[in-house]
Amino acid sequence: MSEEEGRLTRRSFTPAMRSAYDLVTGWMRAAGMVIHEDCIGNLVGTYTANRSAARTLIIGSHLDTVRDAGIFDGILGVMIGLAVVERLHQAKRRLPFAIEVVGFIDQEGLRFGSSFLGSRVLAGSFDPAALLLRDDQGVSVADAVREFGGHPDLIVQEARRAQTLLGYLEVHIEQGSQLERMNLPVGVANTIAGISRATLTFMGVTGHAGTMTMDQRHDALCGASEFVGAVEAYAREIPGLVATVGELCVAPGARNVVPGTATLSLDLRHQDDQARLSALAHLHWRAGAIASERGLSLRWDEAQVQAGTTMAPELRNRLATAIGAAGHTPVEFPSGACHDASVMSGITDSAVLFVRCKGGISHNPAESVTLEDVAAAIEVVERFINELAG
Ligand SMILES: [Zn+2]
């Protein structure tokens, strides 16, 4: 279910996403679930409880992907939730709580540069300004939601009431190699790193590559390059800090023109929010210093995407018990990648179960998990649910 021939790219609210929904909806129905799409367009399958006024356990992850993605990031968590409900349905068992399997419409944010449009709606932290974001074709989030069948004006009503929820569980490929190193199929996240992002533009003077002498130049790309090097060097010095420049756009962008503008992205993560914010401040200062040394001007726009979060101790303990009961050693470690669980922890107890992935590779078509590890994850979630029901 991809927008691109020969590689997996499934952005939010696209026909490829609709095909994925159609497929997953069929599987959810077959597993005894009642389906609905909420106002932003999240896909929700409900396996009702054996009594009325029961609370709800949400098992979810995202169905959108990055560009040229692997086939497990996000979708694996939805499929494992589905598999667990399928088994309950086959055994004709209902639990004292409802299970909702949720496929979030937008976590990676590839299409709109957004973040967590889906889970923020459920968590009640959706910023209506996000509806104004536009994709590269000029289509707004609001229009995309509408065209997909959602109702952008009613989004605030989708926020769940905390007292109706039992918790949120997300199964996700680890996207790191700790489990591989420890030779374990699954593990538990104790904290999830916060993220800050900035967009920087260095502005200089465009000129002729042949006639503008070196001493006349204020080359925007040379300033940006110096900054990229500085980011890497700084992040190497600060324990626990990861910093990435993943986008760089040069204008006018011709081989015989001295670059007049260079725009780049900065992504900063650290398990400690204070360390992340002071790193951000330092790099802001550094960018300014580079610009002024080179006679460039600098534009700096920053945003905190997500604060660091601690996963719910009670759910972590229950997961650890389930892992032990399934015959594996329970381990906990921090997540460097951000997940919908960070957002959901704003409204309910949340936890993440990681599944080992080959070489820690993710956001890459080489993403790989084994059948045995997925089976282990399903068993752990099953035990977790049974214990919760008990
Ligand atoms: Zn993911």
Residues whose N, C-alpha, C, O or C-beta is under 5 A from the ligand:
A	BS01	ZN	D73 G74
